[in-house]
């Protein structure tokens, strides 16, 4: 079984927590971490410079389609950043992910 870490940006901590809680309640993810960041990027023809919050969530690889769909459905951004990274972890952590998430 493979696991993934998903990097998601949010406009603020309230949104990040709401989306993570939604994913946790549906047993799509096992855990979320939050990091405040400053982002600079092109948007609609100009450079934006703003504060955001990153959530890093962990789950089973097979939950990726459902996770992506749920974030897209609940996220306020027109183009949310939802990036999947394949991950390996220590056995006890992988066992915990397996036991606390549902298969699709």
ChimeraX commands (.cxc) that place a marker at each C-alpha (Angstrom):
marker #1 position 0.00,0.00,0.00 radius 0.5
marker #1 position 1.25,3.46,-0.83 radius 0.5
marker #1 position 0.58,6.62,1.06 radius 0.5
marker #1 position 0.42,10.23,-0.03 radius 0.5
marker #1 position 1.00,13.63,1.46 radius 0.5
marker #1 position -1.15,16.37,-0.04 radius 0.5
marker #1 position -0.14,20.03,0.02 radius 0.5
marker #1 position -3.13,22.43,-0.04 radius 0.5
marker #1 position -3.11,26.24,0.19 radius 0.5
marker #1 position -5.92,28.19,1.87 radius 0.5
marker #1 position -6.75,31.88,2.32 radius 0.5
marker #1 position -6.73,31.59,6.14 radius 0.5
marker #1 position -6.60,29.22,9.13 radius 0.5
marker #1 position -10.37,29.09,9.48 radius 0.5
marker #1 position -10.74,27.73,5.94 radius 0.5
marker #1 position -7.83,25.31,6.36 radius 0.5
marker #1 position -9.32,23.90,9.58 radius 0.5
marker #1 position -12.83,23.66,8.08 radius 0.5
marker #1 position -11.64,21.70,5.05 radius 0.5
marker #1 position -9.37,19.43,7.12 radius 0.5
marker #1 position -12.20,18.73,9.58 radius 0.5
marker #1 position -14.49,17.85,6.66 radius 0.5
marker #1 position -11.89,15.41,5.30 radius 0.5
marker #1 position -11.32,13.91,8.76 radius 0.5
marker #1 position -15.05,13.43,9.39 radius 0.5
marker #1 position -15.34,11.55,6.09 radius 0.5
marker #1 position -12.26,9.44,7.07 radius 0.5
marker #1 position -10.48,10.49,3.89 radius 0.5
marker #1 position -7.40,11.72,5.75 radius 0.5
marker #1 position -5.73,10.66,8.98 radius 0.5
marker #1 position -4.09,13.95,9.94 radius 0.5
marker #1 position -3.56,17.58,8.91 radius 0.5
marker #1 position -0.78,20.02,9.76 radius 0.5
marker #1 position -1.06,23.78,9.25 radius 0.5
marker #1 position 1.70,26.23,8.36 radius 0.5
marker #1 position 1.25,29.99,7.84 radius 0.5
marker #1 position 3.06,31.18,4.70 radius 0.5
marker #1 position 3.53,34.21,2.49 radius 0.5
marker #1 position 2.85,33.56,-1.20 radius 0.5
marker #1 position 3.77,35.57,-4.26 radius 0.5
marker #1 position 2.28,34.48,-7.59 radius 0.5
marker #1 position 0.72,35.55,-10.87 radius 0.5
marker #1 position -3.07,35.88,-10.77 radius 0.5
marker #1 position -5.29,37.42,-13.42 radius 0.5
marker #1 position -2.49,39.38,-15.07 radius 0.5
marker #1 position -0.75,40.77,-12.00 radius 0.5
marker #1 position 1.58,39.64,-9.24 radius 0.5
marker #1 position -0.16,38.96,-5.92 radius 0.5
marker #1 position 1.63,39.00,-2.56 radius 0.5
marker #1 position -0.50,37.56,0.23 radius 0.5
marker #1 position -0.60,35.53,3.42 radius 0.5
marker #1 position -2.01,32.03,3.21 radius 0.5
marker #1 position -2.10,28.81,5.23 radius 0.5
marker #1 position -0.80,25.49,3.93 radius 0.5
marker #1 position -2.33,22.27,5.12 radius 0.5
marker #1 position -0.32,19.10,4.73 radius 0.5
marker #1 position -2.61,16.08,4.93 radius 0.5
marker #1 position -1.79,12.37,5.00 radius 0.5
marker #1 position -3.81,9.51,3.56 radius 0.5
marker #1 position -3.85,6.34,1.46 radius 0.5
marker #1 position -2.90,6.70,-2.21 radius 0.5
marker #1 position -6.26,5.31,-3.30 radius 0.5
marker #1 position -8.08,8.16,-1.48 radius 0.5
marker #1 position -6.54,10.76,-3.84 radius 0.5
marker #1 position -9.53,11.09,-6.25 radius 0.5
marker #1 position -12.02,11.48,-3.41 radius 0.5
marker #1 position -9.78,13.87,-1.45 radius 0.5
marker #1 position -9.24,16.04,-4.52 radius 0.5
marker #1 position -12.98,16.12,-5.30 radius 0.5
marker #1 position -13.94,17.02,-1.71 radius 0.5
marker #1 position -11.37,19.83,-1.52 radius 0.5
marker #1 position -12.45,21.23,-4.90 radius 0.5
marker #1 position -16.09,21.10,-3.78 radius 0.5
marker #1 position -15.50,22.92,-0.48 radius 0.5
marker #1 position -12.59,25.27,-1.26 radius 0.5
marker #1 position -13.23,29.01,-1.79 radius 0.5
marker #1 position -10.45,29.49,-4.39 radius 0.5
marker #1 position -11.40,29.36,-8.07 radius 0.5
marker #1 position -8.14,27.43,-8.67 radius 0.5
marker #1 position -7.12,25.70,-5.42 radius 0.5
marker #1 position -3.61,24.26,-5.08 radius 0.5
marker #1 position -4.01,20.53,-4.30 radius 0.5
marker #1 position -0.69,18.75,-4.86 radius 0.5
marker #1 position -0.12,15.03,-4.27 radius 0.5
marker #1 position 3.27,13.65,-3.17 radius 0.5
marker #1 position 3.89,9.92,-2.79 radius 0.5
marker #1 position 5.28,9.07,0.64 radius 0.5
marker #1 position 6.72,6.26,2.70 radius 0.5
marker #1 position 6.73,6.24,6.49 radius 0.5
marker #1 position 7.68,4.08,9.41 radius 0.5
marker #1 position 5.49,0.97,9.79 radius 0.5
marker #1 position 3.64,2.14,12.91 radius 0.5
marker #1 position 2.66,5.41,11.22 radius 0.5
marker #1 position 1.56,3.58,8.06 radius 0.5
marker #1 position -0.50,1.18,10.21 radius 0.5
marker #1 position -2.17,4.19,11.86 radius 0.5
marker #1 position -3.03,5.73,8.47 radius 0.5
marker #1 position -4.47,2.39,7.35 radius 0.5
marker #1 position -6.57,1.97,10.51 radius 0.5
marker #1 position -8.01,5.48,10.59 radius 0.5
marker #1 position -8.94,6.03,6.93 radius 0.5
marker #1 position -11.53,4.34,4.78 radius 0.5
marker #1 position -10.83,2.80,1.41 radius 0.5
marker #1 position -12.75,4.47,-1.42 radius 0.5
marker link #1:1,2 radius 0.2
marker link #1:2,3 radius 0.2
marker link #1:3,4 radius 0.2
marker link #1:4,5 radius 0.2
marker link #1:5,6 radius 0.2
marker link #1:6,7 radius 0.2
marker link #1:7,8 radius 0.2
marker link #1:8,9 radius 0.2
marker link #1:9,10 radius 0.2
marker link #1:10,11 radius 0.2
marker link #1:11,12 radius 0.2
marker link #1:12,13 radius 0.2
marker link #1:13,14 radius 0.2
marker link #1:14,15 radius 0.2
marker link #1:15,16 radius 0.2
marker link #1:16,17 radius 0.2
marker link #1:17,18 radius 0.2
marker link #1:18,19 radius 0.2
marker link #1:19,20 radius 0.2
marker link #1:20,21 radius 0.2
marker link #1:21,22 radius 0.2
marker link #1:22,23 radius 0.2
marker link #1:23,24 radius 0.2
marker link #1:24,25 radius 0.2
marker link #1:25,26 radius 0.2
marker link #1:26,27 radius 0.2
marker link #1:27,28 radius 0.2
marker link #1:28,29 radius 0.2
marker link #1:29,30 radius 0.2
marker link #1:30,31 radius 0.2
marker link #1:31,32 radius 0.2
marker link #1:32,33 radius 0.2
marker link #1:33,34 radius 0.2
marker link #1:34,35 radius 0.2
marker link #1:35,36 radius 0.2
marker link #1:36,37 radius 0.2
marker link #1:37,38 radius 0.2
marker link #1:38,39 radius 0.2
marker link #1:39,40 radius 0.2
marker link #1:40,41 radius 0.2
marker link #1:41,42 radius 0.2
marker link #1:42,43 radius 0.2
marker link #1:43,44 radius 0.2
marker link #1:44,45 radius 0.2
marker link #1:45,46 radius 0.2
marker link #1:46,47 radius 0.2
marker link #1:47,48 radius 0.2
marker link #1:48,49 radius 0.2
marker link #1:49,50 radius 0.2
marker link #1:50,51 radius 0.2
marker link #1:51,52 radius 0.2
marker link #1:52,53 radius 0.2
marker link #1:53,54 radius 0.2
marker link #1:54,55 radius 0.2
marker link #1:55,56 radius 0.2
marker link #1:56,57 radius 0.2
marker link #1:57,58 radius 0.2
marker link #1:58,59 radius 0.2
marker link #1:59,60 radius 0.2
marker link #1:60,61 radius 0.2
marker link #1:61,62 radius 0.2
marker link #1:62,63 radius 0.2
marker link #1:63,64 radius 0.2
marker link #1:64,65 radius 0.2
marker link #1:65,66 radius 0.2
marker link #1:66,67 radius 0.2
marker link #1:67,68 radius 0.2
marker link #1:68,69 radius 0.2
marker link #1:69,70 radius 0.2
marker link #1:70,71 radius 0.2
marker link #1:71,72 radius 0.2
marker link #1:72,73 radius 0.2
marker link #1:73,74 radius 0.2
marker link #1:74,75 radius 0.2
marker link #1:75,76 radius 0.2
marker link #1:76,77 radius 0.2
marker link #1:77,78 radius 0.2
marker link #1:78,79 radius 0.2
marker link #1:79,80 radius 0.2
marker link #1:80,81 radius 0.2
marker link #1:81,82 radius 0.2
marker link #1:82,83 radius 0.2
marker link #1:83,84 radius 0.2
marker link #1:84,85 radius 0.2
marker link #1:85,86 radius 0.2
marker link #1:86,87 radius 0.2
marker link #1:87,88 radius 0.2
marker link #1:88,89 radius 0.2
marker link #1:89,90 radius 0.2
marker link #1:90,91 radius 0.2
marker link #1:91,92 radius 0.2
marker link #1:92,93 radius 0.2
marker link #1:93,94 radius 0.2
marker link #1:94,95 radius 0.2
marker link #1:95,96 radius 0.2
marker link #1:96,97 radius 0.2
marker link #1:97,98 radius 0.2
marker link #1:98,99 radius 0.2
marker link #1:99,100 radius 0.2
marker link #1:100,101 radius 0.2
marker link #1:101,102 radius 0.2
marker link #1:102,103 radius 0.2
marker link #1:103,104 radius 0.2
view
